[in-house]
Amino acid sequence: MHRVARACGPVNRGIQTDMGRLGPPLCLIDPQIATPGTASHRSRCTVSRQPQVPAIVRFAWLPRRGRIGLARIYAMILTPVAAHKMGTTLAALARGMTDPTARRALRRIAAASADRARGAVAASHHAAALRLARSLGMGTRPGPPRSGFGWDGRALRTGTEAYVLLHEVAHYQLAGPGRRRLAEFGLGPGPETGARDDALRHQTVHSMAREREEAMASLLGILWEVALGQPALASFLDQNWLEGAGAARHFEATFGRLRAGRFVTGAGWPTRRVVGYETRLIIDINYLS
């Protein structure tokens, strides 16, 4: 569902829409230039550097037949960290946390590779992600998300990268029984979604609830990469978890929500828990906190 979108331009202060002021977007995209999320995407866009949400979960406002709609996007690293400074930067992030389990989880991420796998290794990572998805009850079907949906309410499109599949697995765990039956888990279209209008019609999660769940899915997917021996640090950097003065607080808060929902163990490893009605209340309470 997700791809890297090129970021450019100065910070925008937000957009006034018929849904109210939604705050600063990650990227304003002219769909006449290119489809966001594709290799040809070179959008006129505005980047928000606010630290509260990693870039994977920030929103783009897409003009759609005279209306403004929301879409989930991946973005490039907003503030690249030089390789020789990476250890110091991650150590500083850990020092900003008070939760020892969150710090341990961060150390595991930091110990993972920052380079995407290629060739046979990438294929093995892709196969491992699909095995996990199927073991949790997700159906799969061949082809890319642009053929319809990344998740159509029954099956996951397999024609995308391993880390994207693991992100979708995390969404499946978090969504709850009702939304698991909806296209794109009721979160609206991603940039690779082919049936965009249908995804918008199925959208049931908005605003802060959507933002919080995207952050949880981002971190849970990264923790699955750690558990499966995949390049979790690459995703951690791509999804801008190091961005801004509030990065440690945001990581700790998101990790705490995952632990409250029993999506991570007491030692900080991801669990195979899939939300049922009995845990929905826990997550909803955390949305309000």
VEXKEDREN-626240 format. One record per residue: residue in one letter; x, y, z of N, C-alpha, C, CB in turn. Coordinates in steps of 0.02 Angstrom, whole numbers, plus 50000, padded with zeros to 5 digits. Glycine has a CB too. Layout:
BEGIN
AXYZXYZXYZXYZ ...
REM end
This chain:
BEGIN
M500414994050000500005000050000500435006350000499545000050059 H501035005950026501425011850038502045011949995501605012350111 R502275017949977502895018849942503225025249965502785018949866 V503815026449942504175032449961503955038149916504925031349958 A503725043449946503545049549910504085054749920502855052149933 R504275058249866504795063249871504535069349907505065065149801 A504935071949954504745077749993505115083849968504865076750068 C504785089649967505115095749944504735101749970505155095849867 G505075107549970504735113749987504745115350061504045113449964 P504515121250079504505123550148503915120850187504495131150150 V503915122150251503375119750294502735123550280503565120550369 N502185119850276501525122750267501175122850334501115118750215 R500755127750346500435128650411499775125050418500345135850425 G499545121750367498915118150373498415120350321498615119050442 I497875116650315497375117950263496695118250295497395112450208 Q496305123150274495625123650297495185119950247495405131050304 T494805115050269494365111250225493665111250254494625104050216 D493215107950217492535107450242492485102750302492065105150187 M493035099350318493065095150378493385098750436493445088650363 G493555105250426493895109050478494635109250465493755105950546 R494995112750508495715113350499496045106950521495985119350539 L496385103750475496665097150488497395097350507496585092850428 G497695103350510498395103750530498855103050471498545098550581 P499515103050484499995103050429500035096350394500675104950454 P499985096150328500045089950291500765087950282499705090450224 L500885081750269501555079650250501705081850179501635071950256 C501225080950134501385082250065500745084150028501715076250032 L500765089749992500215091549948500385089049879500095099349948 I499955084949852500115081349790499635083449735500085073849801 D499895085249679499495086549620499435080049581499805092249576 P498855076749582498795070249549498875070649474498135067049565 Q498855076849446498965077449374499705076649357498715084249350 I500155077649406500875076849393501055069449392501285080549446 A500835065849442500995058749446500575055649501501755057549458 T500535049249500500195045649553500655045049613499965038649529 P500445047449673500885046949731501045039749746500555050249791 G501675038649764501885031949782502195028149725501315028149808 T502215030949665502525027449609503215030149597502095028049546 A503605026649557504295028749544504305035449508504655023549503 S503765037049472503765043249434503515049249475503335042449373 H503335047949538503045053249579503565058649593502765050349644 R503465064549568503885070349583503405076149599504365072149523 S503115076049657502565080549672502805087349694502125077649725 R502365092349685502465098649719502175097649788502115104749680 C502615097749838502365095649903502675099849957502515088349915 T502365099450016502575103150074502675098450132502075108650092 V503245098650163503415093750215503305096750284504135091450207 S502955093050326502905094850397503455091450435502215092750425 R503795095150478504325092250519504095091250591504945096550517 Q503455091450604503225090350672503375083150693502475091750678 P503605082150755503855075650775503325070750801504355076450827 Q502705072850808502235068750846502065062150811501605072550858 V502115061850746501905055950710502445054150658501215056850676 P502665047850654503155046250602502855047150533503405039050611 A503285048150484503035050250418502585045250386503615051650373 I502655038950403502215033850374501485035350387502395026950401 V501335038850442500645039750461500395046850451500555037750533 R500825051250425500575057950413500125057950351501165062850404 F499775063350344499245063450294499415067850235498595065650324 A499175065950177499195070350118498475072050100499575067050058 W498375078250081497705080250058497695080149983497515087250086 L497305075749954497285074849882496665077949853497335067449864 P496715082749807496115085349773495775079749734496305091249726 R495145078749748494775073349715494105076149692494685067149763 R494055077749628493425080249599493155086149639492905074649598 G493605090849654493395096849688493365096349763492735098849663 R493495090349791493475089449864494175087949888492985083849884 I494245088249954494885086649985494815080050022495115092450034 G495275075450009495245068950043495905067350076495055063449993 L495895062450120496495060350156496785054050124496345059150230 A497435053450125497765047350103498365046150146497965047850028 R498525039750158499125037950195499705037550147499035031250233 I500285039950169500865039450126501495037950166500965045850087 Y501985035050132502655034650158503025040850134503015028050136 A503525042950169503935048550146504665046950155503755055050184 M505065050750119505775050150127505985052550196506145053950072 I506595050750217506855053050281506895060650280507555049950296 L506595063850329506575071150330507245074150348506045073550378 T507585071250398508235073650419508715067750420508205077150489 P509075066550365509535060850363510065061350418509865060350295 V510245055550445510755055150496511375051750466510505051150559 A511945055050471512565052150444512725045650479513155057050451 A513005040850443513145034250471513575034650533513485029850419 H514075039150533514525039450591514195042650652515145043350573 K513605045650643513245048650699512645044450721513005055550680 M512525038950686511925035050700511915032350772511875029350651 G512475029450794512485026650861512365031950914513145023450874 T512665037750907512575043150955511855045650955513045049050939 T511555046150895510865048550890510375043650922510685049550816 L510475037250910510025032150940510125031851015510155025250908 A510745032551038510875032451110510535038451144511625032651124 A510545044151111510215050051139509465049051142510375056251097 L509185045851092508465044251093508305039651152508255040951027 A508715034551163508595029951219508635033551286509105024251217 R509105038351292509175041951356508565046151371509805046351355 G508185047951320507585051951330506985047951354507415055451268 M507065041351360506515036951381506595035051454506485030751337 T506025034151487506035031951557505815024651564505575036251598 D505515021851511505275014951513505835010251491504645014051466 P506085005951536506645001551517506474996651462506884997751578 T505844994351459505654989751406505654993151338504964986651421 A505414999251336505445003151274506165004151252505085009951282 R506605005451300507315006351282507604999851254507715008551344 R507414994151283507664987751257507424986551186507444981951302 A506784988251174506514987451106506894991951058505754989151105 L507054998051079507425002551036508124999851022507475009451068 R508444996951072509114994151061509094988651008509404991451127 R508574984551010508524979150959508444982150890507924974550976 I508034987350884507954990750820508624993550797507424996350824 A508974996750844509624999850827510134994650804509895003550887 A510074988550829510554983250810510404980150743510564977850863 A509814981650714509624978850649509964982750593508854979050641 S509894980250533510204983350475509824989550454510244978450417 A510204994550430509905000650402509865000250326510305006750424 D510044994650298510044993850225509514988850204510744991550200 R509124990750154508614986250128508934980050096508164989850077 A508624974450106508874968250076508744968250001508534962150108 R509154964449965509084963749893509134956449873509624967949856 G508924955049813509004948349785508694942849825509724946949777 A509074937449835508804931549870508624933149942509314925949868 V508994937549974508844939350044508164942950046509404943750074 A508064947650001507414951149999506844946249986507424956549945 A506954941449943506444936449929506284932249990506654931849871 S506794930550029506674926650090506294930850142507334924150120 H506444937350146506074941750192505344942250171506404948750194 H505234942750106504554943150080504164936750097504564944250003 A504484930950088504154924650103504004924050178504594918750082 A504454926450220504344926150293503754930650313504974928250331 A503714936550282503154941050297502484937950277503244947750262 L502474934550220501854931350198501684925450244501924928850126 R502174921750267502034916250314501714918850377502674912350331 L501974924350403501684927350463500964929550450502104933350487 A500854932950394500184935250378499694929450374500184939050311 R499884924150340499434918450334499314914950400499704913450283 S499834914750442499764911350507499284915050553500444910750541 L499184921550541498714925450581498014925450552498964932550588 G497914922050495497254921550466497134926150407496754922850516 M497644929650383497554934050326497584930050262498094939650325 G497084930950220497124928050153497614932050111496434927850120 T497854929150058498314932650013498084931649941499044930350022 R498264936449899498124935749828498694939149790497434938849809 P498854936649731499414939549693499254946449666499624934949636 G499784949949648499694956449616499814962149664499004956949587 P499914968149636500044974049676499404977249701500444979149636 P499454981449753498864984949779498504989149726499054989249836 R498864991649676498534995849626498014991949585499054998949579 S498024985349592497514981249558496844981649594497744974049554 G496824984849651496204985549689496354988649756495854978749699 F496484984349805496654986549872497284982949896496064985349921 G497644986049945498174982349979497864976850021498604987050022 W497314978350055496914973550093496194974650074497014974450171 D495864969550048495184970450022494634968050069495124966749957 G494814966750131494334964150179494384956650188493644965950159 R494744953450143494844946150147495554944150133494374942650098 A495884947750089496544945550066497024951550058496494941850000 L497664949950068498214954650063498544953949994498724953550120 R498624959349959498994959149896499734958049911498884965749856 T500024953349876500714951249892501244955049852500784943949880 G501054958849802501544962049758501834968449785501234963349692 T502144968049843502464973849874503014971349919501944978149914 E503384975849952503974973949990503794970750056504414980050001 A504274967150085504164963650148503974968350204504794959850167 Y504304974150208504154978550264503454981550258504674984250268 V503214982450196502524984750187502034979250208502404986850113 L502174973050190501754967550211501714967150287502014960850183 L502274968050321502274967650395501884973450425502994967650421 H501914979250393501504984950415500764983150409501674991250374 E500574979950355499884977950346499674972450396499764975550274 V500134967950411500004962950464499854966550529500614958250472 A500244971650545500114975450607499424978750605500654980850617 H499234981550548498554984350543498024979050555498454987550474 Y498134973150528497664967650537497594965950611497884961450498 Q498144965850647498124964350718497734969650757498824963650746 L497814975850737497534981550775496804983050757497944987550763 A496574980950698495964983750671495324981550706495904981850599 G495294975650733494664973250761494254969550710494274978950789 P493804965050732493434960650686493044964450632492964956450725 G492704969750651492294973350603492704976550548491884978650637 R493234980050566493634983450516494084978850476494044988750549 R494214972950502494594968150461494194965950400494784962050503 R493544966950401493124965150344493074970950293492424963150367 L493374976750309493334982550266493974983350224493224988850307 A493884986150165494464987650123494924992450160494244990550056 E495574990950158496094995050189495954996250264496155001750153 F495624991450295495474991550366495074997750388496114991350405 G494705000650341494305006450357494705012850367493905005150418 L495345012750346495775018550357495825023050296496475016150375 G495485021350242495525025350182496075022950136495645032550199 P496125025750076496595023250026497315024950042496415025949958 G497755020350024498465021850022498645024049952498895015750043 P499255026449942499445029049876499445023849821500115032249880 E499505017349839499495012149789498805009249778499975006649808 T498325011249819497655008549812497365010349743497195011249867 G497165005249707496875006549642496145008949647496905000349599 A495755005749689495045007449696494965012749750494625001049714 R495195018749736495235024049786494545026249810495605030049758 D494075027049765493405029149785493075024049830492965030449724 D493165017649814492885012449857493205012549926492975005549825 A493865013649929494205013949994493955019750036494965014449984 L493825025350004493555031150040492855029650068493525037349995 R492455026050028491785024250052491805019550112491385021149996 H492335015550116492405010850172492735014050233492795004850150 Q492975020150227493355023050282492915024550342493705029450259 T493125022150399492745023150461493165026250516492455016650485 V493815026750507494265029350558494565035950532494835024250576 H494535041150573494735047750552495145051150607494125052050534 S495455056550588495765061250635496255057850682495245064950674 M496205059450747496705057050795496695049450802496595060250862 A496115046350799496085039050805496475035750749495355036650805 R496415038450690496775035750632497525036950640496515038850567 E497695042850663498395044650672498735040150723498455051950693 R498385039050779498665034750831498745027550806498215034850893 E498245025050771498295018150747498845017350695497625015950718 E498925022250652499475021850604500145021750639499435027850555 A500225025750692500855025650729500975018850761500855031150783 M500445015950789500505009350820500685004050768499855007450856 A500365004350710500514999550657501225000350631500015000250599 S501455006550627502135007850606502635004450653502275015350603 L502555005750718503035002950766502974995450772502935006150835 L502354992850772502264985650776502564982150716501514983850782 G502484984950657502794982050597503544981950603502584985950536 I503834987250630504564987550639504784982250689504784994650663 L504404981350743504584976250792504534969250761504124976650853 W504074968250715504054961850679504674961050636503414961350635 E504904966350605505524965850567506114963750611505684972550533 V506144966450672506664964350719506604956950734506614968450784 A506004954750750505894947750769506064942950713505174946750791 L505964945150651506084940850593506784941750563505564942150540 G507204945850596507874946850572507914950950508508194940250560 Q507454955550499507434959750440507684966750456506714959950411 P507824970950406508144977450418507684982550450508404980250353 A507544981550514507084985850551507334993050556506974983050620 L507984993950561508245000750568508105004750504509005000750582 A508115001550447507945005050384507245007850388508015000250324 S506765003850412506075006250417506015011550471505605000350433 F506365010750526506355015550580506575022450555506805013250639 L507095022450514507345028750486506875031450433508045027850458 D506645027050388506195029150334505555032250362506015023250290 Q505325029550418504695031750446504785037250497504335025850478 N505395039950500505545046150536505395045950611505165051650507 W505565040250642505485039750714506025043750752505525032450735 L506525046050718507035050250750506885057650744507725048850720 E506345059350711506225066350693505965070450752505735066650636 G506305075850768506035080850814506205079650887505315081150808 A506105084950927506275084750998505835080051037506235091751027 G505235078651012504775074251049504815066951028504075076551039 A505355064950993505385058150966505385052851021506015057450924 A505765053851074505785048851128505105048151161506315050851181 R504785053751174504125053451205503615049951160503875060651222 H503645051451096503175048351049503295040751044503235051550980 F503925038751040504085031551038503825028151101504845030451031 E503965031051158503765027951221503005027551227504045031951280 A502655032851208501925032851212501625027551165501645039751195 T501885027151104501625022251057501775015151079501915023450987 F502385014151104502565007551131502095005751190503305007451154 G501955010651232501505009351289500815007351267501455015551331 R500565010251213499895008251187499915001151161499665013151132 L500454999351128500514992451104500544987551162501144991651060 R500894989351214500934984951273500264984551308501474987451321 A499904990151313499244990051345498764985551307498954997151348 G498834985251241498414980951201498674973851195498324983851133 R499224972451228499544965751228499794963751158499054960551253 F500014968851120500324967451055501084966551061500174973051007 V501354968151119502054966651134502074963351203502494973051133 T502574959251212502654955751276502964960351328503094949351267 G503024957751389503354961551442504074962951427503294957851506 A504374958951382505064959951362505124964251298505404953251351 G504554966251270504564970651213504554967351145505144974851217 W504424960851142504384957351078503664957451052504634950051085 P503564957550986502874957550960502524950950975502874958750885 T501874951350988501474945350999501044944050937501044946151062 R500724938250936500284936450881499564938250897500344928950866 R499474942550945498794944450964498444948250908498804948751028 V497834946350894497404949850846496814952550885497184945050787 V496674958950877496154962150917495484958650909496094969450898 G495174957150965494484954750968494074960051003494434947851004 Y493444958951008493014963851040493224965151112492294961651037 E493514960151145493694960951215494264965751226493864954251245 T494674967251174495224971951182495094978651150495854968951153 R494534979251115494394985551080494354991351129493744985051040 L494074990151188493994995551237494674998151259493594993051297 I495154993751268495824995951288496115000751238496294989851297 I496064999051174496345003351123495975009951118496334999751055 D495305009651123494925015851118495085020551176494185014351118 I495185017851236495365022051292496035025451279495405017851357 N496505021651250497155024651236497115029951183497635019251216 Y496635029551138496555034751088496385041451122496015032851038 L496035040951178495805047051212496325049751260495175045651250 S496855046051273497355048251323497845053151293497725042151351 
REM end
